[in-house]
Amino acid sequence: MAPSIDDVSIGGEMIRLGQFLKFSGLIDSGGDAKEAIIDGFVSVNGEEERRRGRQLHDGDLVSYEGRTARVRP
């Protein structure tokens, strides 16, 4: 069975990874997002991502602790 993916509308064309983690509810706070990214626990489109400022666009998949959210405008 495939994992569920939540679509999260960001209300624009682009959002940064750290912001998206909080906005989507994958992580509760900015501090937690920073630590999770630096420690290599976050992936974007299936690849580990360690840049908190990474720009995300429509269709990007962000995963953390077995949960995945898709960026939507």
Summary of the structure (lengths in Angstrom):
residues: 73
radius of gyration: 10.9
end to end distance: 27.3
largest distance: 32.8
contacts: 200
relative contact order: 0.31
helix: 22%
strand: 33%
